[in-house]
Structure formats: structure tokens, C-alpha cells
Amino acid sequence: MQPESSPARACNYKGGIRILPIWKQGISGTGRDFDALACYDEGLYLQLPMKRVDDFRLRLGRRELVPIVIGGMGVDISTAELALEAARLGGVGHISDAMVPTVADRRFQTHFVSEKLKLFKYNVANSDKSKVLFDLGRLAEATQMHVGRTMEAKRGSGLIFINCMEKLTMNSPKDTLRVRLRAALDAGIDGITLSAGLHLGSLALIEDHPRFRDAKLGIIVSSLRALTLFLRKNARLNRLPDYVIVEGPLAGGHLGFGMDWAKYDLRAIVSEVRDYLRAEKLDIPLIPAGGIFTGSDAVSFLENGSAAVQVATRFTVSRECGLPEDVKQEYFKASEQDVEVNALSPTGYPMRMLKGSPGIGAGIRPNCEAYGYLLDGTGNCAYIKAYNAEVAAHPGEKKISVKDKTCLCTHMRNFDIWTCGHYAYRLKDTSRRLADGSYQLLSAEHVFRDYQFSTDQQVTLPPAPAIATAM
């Protein structure tokens, strides 16, 4: 007779081995994880290897991939080199389309930014930025260059996606988003992840593109409501998303929550979305993101039906990441108290970053004539308003401090806003402290493989650097 409280689902984890109780009189059940295991009377122990991320696969159409997606951190934090490594290793890498003209100038020595500044320099002292518009042809050219060169360099069986933010309104939200999406498809991107917004009309902007049903198209949501709005609005297109990324409250950068973000839980949101998809008989791969720091964290989602996980913060300290090396050291040194969520972003979204970010409280003049990526459709930006208020409150002062908002375009371009996930303070535990007090940078491959193969909440440290010896 089976006891009332059956230990069939109970297990202990020791040294990478999953310990399940079995019993002398009998055992029933099938499958590698012994989900149906029934236990009787006296106990013995059956040892099974713990599952790893590599035991699962992400299926997108006919493609089978390592279920690791590296998020699209902008501006150029998720570089082409980082995305290319993810693809080479069989996963999914993202580049970001945030400030692509700036990124193209950095990568290819073009002059998109200086040309725009020259064109609108007459307006620098004017608070009305409604005339500061992007040249759509040049925007398409920069996007095609950034995406096309990346895709030309791609090797391996994985995929490369681009993260497209709706909140990059660029003084002409609909037209500039249309150009960015279509140019990325023209340049051969494997997929587009719609982010930072509800994207209720975004798919309609590309429905007549030849690759509309060929490229992988997905969306990031932070609630079931956001997903159902997206699906309902786009139902007429007869085009479901190829994947849905559910981003929780512990993610880095902009959050899809209010300042009450701490009361939400990623697992609860994923469960709610998964139940909805099953009830509606929608076979859409579900990819949780935000706060997934170890391979074991990832496995806990994969075992419960998620198709893959999206991760990012641990790659900020990789050599392939676009952050300057001194900034990477700031990430390593961060404590839990150094990570904050604030309301400084002009987008209106809360944003997670390190408190020591130099851009916090800086009072630089708005630089919309060169950048202007967060100008709304009428040429306004919350930072311009905050800046002008401080100037009016401190007449004649050469240097002011704007504490309510930050000039996100300029500071992200200069890597002066250090966005990060909640667990950035754990990065020091993934590396080695060197003799000079700094931390050893990691390779993207090392971080990727650690997610892929680690067990038991372990993080594998990188090989110790070779010590040079005198001849």
C-alpha cells in the first residue's frame, strides 16, 4: 500500500547527482526523470544524473537549437561579436537596433551622426525639436550595414536576431520603426524580437514584406495581458509570433512594470502565460528572462515546459561585450546595495542600473540634433523638460545637475548608464580576482558553456591566466 505522503517527487541534489528514493517491493514509472515514480515500503536510493540545459532543445520551425538566448542589450552592449558567438555555439544571439547610426559609425567609421548634427546644428539652442528628423534613407542604410555585416560573418548552426524597441520613437515613431524593421529583414536577419512596448501595430508595418512569414518574429512581454492584447490586435494578419519572451522584474535595463516591480514574480507570470497558451491550443515557444543566473536556474524553467531561457547580465563581463573594460570591472565590484531601480529614463519605464553610473544626476545639454532617439512624435522628450526646469531654477550657473531624468541617448552612447540585471552583484563569483585587485574577464563561450552544462547551482570559474615567466 502506498503511503499518503508519497516521496516519489522528492529528491536531493549532491555533487551533480539527483538522488531519488526507490523501494524494495517495487517501482513503477517511465521516462528519464521518473515523473510517474511510485514508492513502496523500505527505501533504497536510485542515482540519476541531474539534468543540464544541454538535455533540452529549442525548436523554432525546423531548427533545433541550444535553448540559450542572449538578450539584446543596447547601445551596442550586445555586440555583433557576442551575437556571433551565441550563433556559433548553437544558440540564439541578439544585436540591438538602439541608436544604430551611432553603432554603425563605431563599427564602420561612417559619419551618420556628424552628418545629422551638421544638418540641424542651427537648432541646438532651441527647446523645440520638432524639426529634428531622421533621414529615413540613411537610417535604412545604417541598419542594413549593421545587420548585413553581422550576418555575413555568421558561422555555426545558431541564429542571430535583432531587438527592436518601440520606445525608440525618434520624432516619427511609425515611420522610423517601419524602416528599422524592413531594413533588418532586407539585410537577412534571422529574426526580430519586438521589445519595449506593446507593438500593437508593428507587424502590420511589415506584413507585405517578402520575409514576413519566413523570418522568426517574437515579442517580449511582462504580463499575460500584454500578450493577449498583442495577439488580439494582430489576429487579422494570420501570423502568430514564433516565440514569446516573458521578461520578469529582475531583468536589466528597462522593466515592463511600475515602481512596484518587486511584488511580481517571473515564475508566476510564466506559469500564467503557459496555462493560457495551452488552454488556447497555441503552440508558441515560451522563453523566460530576468534573474536566470545559473544553468540550474535555467533547467528549473525548461523542466516546466519553457522552450529556452534568455540571459544577459552574465555576458556583460565577457570580452565580446561592448562595455569598456573599466566599466566591466565596476560590474564585478558591485554589491547588492549598488543595484537600483529608478525612474530616470525619459521613456517612462523604470530602469535597473548601478547606482554609480556617471550619467545619474549629470546635467548635460540635450543632444537631440546628433541623437534624438527618444523624441516623441511632437519633438518632445522628458529630459528636455527636466533640463530646462533646472536651467530656469539656476540662472547663470555653468554646471547644473538634473536629478529627475537622464539624457539617455548621450549617456548610453558613452557607456555612462550602467544597466544590469538584479543579480549583477553576483558577477564577482563567476570570475577570479587577479593580483592587481581586478577581475579576470571571461569569454562568451565560457559563460555560454557554463549555462549549457553546469548542474547543482554551480558556476565554473575560468581557467587561471597563465603567469609569464622570465627567460
C-alpha positions, -999 to 999 in steps of 0.1 A, spaced: 0 0 0 14 34 -10 18 59 19 -4 90 19 26 113 16 45 96 -13 81 107 -17 80 99 -54 87 135 -64 111 143 -36 148 144 -45 181 156 -31 210 171 -51 245 161 -43 276 166 -64 257 168 -96 237 136 -89 200 136 -84 190 112 -56 156 97 -58 141 73 -32 132 38 -45 118 9 -26 124 -28 -22 89 -40 -30 85 -23 -63 89 7 -86 67 19 -114 73 47 -138 88 56 -171 110 83 -185 143 97 -177 131 120 -149 108 93 -133 79 116 -131 55 87 -125 77 70 -99 56 52 -72 73 41 -40 66 13 -15 78 4 20 115 2 27 138 25 8 169 22 -13 183 50 -35 185 54 -72 210 78 -86 202 97 -118 224 124 -134 209 158 -129 195 175 -160 215 202 -178 204 228 -202 221 207 -229 195 180 -223 169 202 -239 164 218 -273 147 249 -286 126 241 -317 119 271 -340 103 257 -371 126 230 -384 156 243 -364 168 227 -332 190 250 -311 207 250 -277 180 267 -256 201 297 -246 192 331 -260 215 361 -253 194 392 -248 198 423 -270 215 449 -247 219 483 -262 236 505 -270 260 480 -286 265 462 -253 253 430 -271 278 435 -299 279 417 -332 308 397 -318 287 385 -288 258 375 -310 281 357 -334 295 336 -306 260 326 -295 252 315 -330 285 297 -334 277 277 -303 243 267 -315 221 292 -295 205 325 -304 223 358 -302 208 393 -303 221 425 -316 202 457 -307 188 483 -331 192 510 -304 210 540 -319 221 521 -350 236 551 -368 259 556 -338 268 519 -337 275 519 -375 298 549 -370 317 530 -343 319 498 -363 325 510 -398 339 546 -394 308 561 -411 296 596 -404 258 592 -398 258 611 -365 280 640 -375 260 645 -408 228 647 -388 243 671 -363 256 693 -391 222 694 -407 204 705 -376 231 724 -357 211 757 -361 185 742 -337 208 732 -308 198 760 -285 161 757 -293 139 736 -270 115 728 -298 130 697 -315 100 690 -338 121 698 -369 149 674 -359 140 644 -381 160 613 -391 167 608 -428 149 576 -434 171 566 -463 202 570 -441 186 552 -412 179 522 -435 214 523 -448 229 522 -412 206 493 -402 214 473 -433 251 478 -428 249 468 -391 228 438 -397 242 427 -431 279 427 -420 269 407 -389 250 381 -409 279 378 -434 302 369 -405 278 343 -390 291 308 -386 276 278 -368 241 263 -365 226 290 -343 206 321 -352 210 359 -349 181 381 -340 177 419 -336 160 435 -307 137 464 -319 124 488 -292 91 505 -298 101 532 -273 127 544 -297 102 569 -311 128 590 -330 104 620 -336 84 599 -361 75 566 -343 57 548 -371 79 557 -400 112 551 -382 101 517 -368 89 506 -402 123 515 -417 142 497 -390 121 465 -392 121 463 -430 158 472 -433 167 444 -409 147 419 -429 163 431 -461 197 426 -447 190 389 -439 184 389 -401 172 355 -388 146 370 -366 132 402 -349 124 405 -312 98 433 -306 106 449 -272 99 480 -250 63 485 -260 31 467 -268 38 467 -305 1 466 -314 8 478 -349 43 467 -355 36 435 -375 13 455 -399 43 476 -408 60 446 -424 30 424 -434 38 429 -471 75 422 -468 86 391 -487 102 377 -455 72 383 -432 64 346 -429 100 335 -433 119 353 -406 113 345 -370 92 371 -352 88 373 -315 78 397 -287 89 405 -252 60 408 -227 59 411 -189 23 401 -184 -4 379 -199 -25 410 -206 3 424 -228 4 392 -248 -33 389 -252 -35 425 -265 -8 417 -290 -24 385 -302 -58 401 -305 -46 431 -324 -26 411 -349 -52 383 -354 -62 396 -388 -27 390 -401 -30 352 -395 6 354 -382 13 341 -347 46 351 -331 73 324 -334 82 328 -298 73 348 -267 99 361 -243 84 366 -208 107 392 -190 103 393 -153 110 420 -127 147 411 -121 158 418 -157 182 445 -166 176 479 -181 140 490 -188 113 470 -170 78 463 -181 65 470 -146 59 501 -124 80 510 -94 61 482 -76 81 457 -97 92 438 -65 57 424 -59 58 404 -92 74 370 -98 88 356 -131 77 321 -124 42 331 -116 39 351 -149 54 323 -169 30 299 -154 1 321 -162 11 326 -198 19 289 -203 -15 279 -190 -32 304 -213 -13 292 -244 -22 256 -235 -59 264 -230 -60 283 -263 -40 254 -280 -14 278 -292 20 261 -298 42 291 -292 77 286 -276 79 304 -243 112 319 -232 116 333 -196 141 361 -189 153 381 -160 172 367 -130 183 334 -145 218 333 -133 229 297 -134 223 266 -156 203 251 -128 180 282 -128 175 276 -165 168 239 -161 141 247 -135 122 266 -162 129 241 -190 117 212 -169 84 230 -165 77 235 -202 97 266 -212 113 262 -246 145 282 -238 158 309 -215 170 344 -223 201 356 -203 222 387 -205 238 401 -173 265 374 -170 277 383 -205 283 419 -196 317 409 -183 327 389 -213 354 401 -236 329 402 -265 306 425 -247 307 462 -259 312 478 -224 347 493 -219 369 472 -197 370 496 -168 332 496 -167 332 458 -167 353 460 -136 326 482 -120 301 454 -127 324 429 -110 328 451 -79 292 458 -75 274 449 -42 237 441 -38 232 476 -25 248 491 -56 220 478 -79 189 501 -80 157 505 -100 149 542 -107 126 564 -128 153 583 -146 145 571 -181 127 596 -203 107 566 -217 86 564 -185 97 529 -178 115 520 -146 151 511 -152 176 489 -133 212 501 -132 242 505 -110 240 535 -86 275 546 -95 266 552 -132 282 586 -141 251 596 -161 229 598 -129 225 634 -119 245 647 -148 232 680 -163 244 678 -199 226 698 -226 202 677 -246 219 664 -277 189 657 -299 204 672 -331 230 644 -331 209 617 -315 172 623 -306 161 587 -304 136 593 -276 119 623 -291 82 616 -293 61 624 -324 59 661 -315 96 666 -308 94 664 -270 114 644 -245 110 642 -207 147 650 -203 144 683 -222 117 694 -198 137 684 -168 168 701 -181 150 733 -189 134 734 -154 169 731 -138 183 758 -160 154 781 -151 159 774 -114 197 781 -115 201 811 -139 237 819 -147 252 787 -134 275 769 -158 271 735 -144 237 721 -132 225 687 -121 194 671 -134 181 645 -109 146 637 -122 156 623 -156 188 614 -176 198 622 -211 197 585 -220 209 588 -257 241 606 -248 248 586 -217 241 552 -232 262 561 -262 291 569 -239 285 539 -216 277 562 -187 245 545 -177 254 510 -164 222 490 -169 223 455 -153 201 427 -140 192 423 -103 220 397 -98 248 418 -111 263 417 -76 270 380 -81 292 385 -111 323 385 -89 315 349 -80 319 339 -117 355 350 -121 389 351 -104 404 380 -85 438 389 -100 469 400 -82 462 437 -90 428 435 -75 409 434 -108 388 405 -120 395 382 -149 374 389 -179 355 359 -193 350 346 -228 314 345 -241 320 308 -249 329 301 -212 297 318 -200 276 301 -226 291 266 -219 286 271 -181 249 277 -187 248 248 -210 265 222 -189 265 232 -152 245 215 -125 237 218 -88 237 256 -89 274 256 -96 293 282 -116 325 271 -133 354 296 -129 375 304 -159 409 288 -163 435 307 -143 455 330 -165 490 319 -174 518 336 -154 545 350 -176 580 338 -166 613 355 -173 636 337 -197 
